[in-house]
């Protein structure tokens, strides 16, 4: 073998290892129980972040405030047909709720069994799919009656969930988003979320809006806007200073984001927050 050919092969092997480490592709990062298609991360984004524009810097501008149950450990939030649906967590306290936005009144409520910790929530046609944290079980509810229809099994932890019109998009606290079949929870593909060349960890509550995914970053006041095809973070949204100092002392972290397509605004709140905010996104 000639020296030039050996050099080319060696460079190819090194390149493959680097791409694997950066993109966290299946087979070299987090293991999956099903066969999935390759992670959709552009080589330019992964290897040369300077070549791409930095994520847009946005912040939330509060338009309206609404009361929110201070005892609700918010895990998932949905806006549909003029009402809000909310998934709450904590063992022995987890629930699914239908809530009137204007006054925070709970119009209907279903309790989960004490050994289930409620997590992300998504609407698929006429049903609601609610994740549980470590039980590996998604609860499927009737949208109109909130009666339980069935349950679906999956491996791994359940954190955030949204529906893009075809697949359920699910987070597990890592930098990987899983696209799952809404009928079987089978993994269809995985997506590594990259911000300026680096994977973003602690992805939590999700909201699908057209071809973009909005994600709360756990234990932070940052919300990310993610390209659902490439995994590239296209905007970093500052959602800090929504609560007063007194309110913050009794509240937990920011978590919960729902899109209102009629007004093109977002609803945001957090775990044990006394307020829920309707906001628009504006430049910092």
Buried (B, 14 or more C-beta within 10 A) or exposed (E): EEEEEEEEEEEEEEEEEEBBEBBBBBEEBBEBEBEBEEBBBBEBBBBEBEEBEEBBEBBBEEEEEBEBBEEBBBBBBBBBEEEBBBBBBBEEBBBBBBBEBEEBEEEEEBBBEEEBBBBBBBBBEEBBBBBBBEBBBBBBBEBEEBEBBEBBEBEBBBBBBBBBEEBBBBBBBBBBBBBBBBEEBBBBBBBBBBBBBEBBEBBBBBBBBEEBBBBBBBEBBBBBBBBBEBBBBBBBBBBEEBBEEEBEEEBEBBBBBBBBEEEEBBBBBBBBBBBBBBBBBEEE
